[in-house]
């Protein structure tokens, strides 16, 4: 638990140090009007208090990823904790901050438009397709995951629960953001806090410790899966996740002042990192061995681990509330995943969304496609989600690096994690069975070469262009 508490302390310290550093490099303008003032429409652009925007952002980004991912990451040993800490501070926090603040500066544009502004029309069109596919996968994963958890808790028919969650998602997608999401999320946030604090104190009270054979130098994965690149794909939410960039524009449209960006975007990432630490620590200490943890995952998915840990540590009622808090996370990411998809499609098709009729014009076929995807095996969906998710994070980090370089600012805060994720994503798709299925050694060498070439091309091609006038940026 000392390792765990030390990691939590470093995350909090990172928010007050590196988070401030990132904010200064970006260069906030507190007197500049944000999109909720300039484009308020009563549907997606709505002025909200900062505390509510923070909670919505946290619940948007913290789906099953910061729970299921760290549980799966725990199979690799304490290195998972290092990745959560380093990733959250130096990669995930930077990624989330820039995806949110660049959206603010561009008038609340969705992430494909933000990336397109920096990387060109081809990148814009690619990200439009890529983001819609990713969000559909996320939405479906976050229907099936909570339905299974609720089914385990209540004994209700899982398909019936899937139908109920589908209906809620549809309503939350088409109604104004303050009608459902703005009112329910504070309640959901309370459940999330109970879950996080309850599991933490349960582990401490019962005296759980890391398993004896787990240390920071040994890969203890029962399947002998390689640490690189699999840990960085498996454990995404909680450290670095491209999905977050699709959610940040939702709150960029509701945030009152640029000075709140560090709290809302960087701060929510740090909070999600703490959630990830809780579940990674539980996975590394609750079971007798990595093999025992892996057996539960194989038999019941990570949902089985959540149910066992919560019930054992907090009792039947406390465990019920904790699992309910876990259920809340994917539901509050699934609804905004579909909402983000609607907005991306609306921007692509240039359909105004102030009228309910035009929102339904996108939402109805969108959910029909989602239903078809939900019939595919959950494990297949999750594998494709992992790689596509981290590829998106790589592209967003490169976009932030390009924006900073063109402004003559310190681009390395985004460039270094962008290069690293280029190597991770390339290595994974080359050696994964869902990719090219090449030998790991060859894949890793090629990945390093691709990352190096990307860095050299970036340094050669991207040059400062001078500051864009404030009037031109505001007009965008």
Helices and strands as residue ranges (DSSP letters): H 2-16, H 18-26, H 35-38, H 50-61, I 65-69, H 70-73, G 74-76, H 79-87, I 88-92, H 93-105, H 111-119, H 121-154, H 158-174, H 181-205, H 227-234, H 243-252, G 258-260, H 261-261, I 262-266, H 267-285, H 290-300, H 302-349, H 356-374, H 378-406, H 412-431, H 440-461, H 470-475
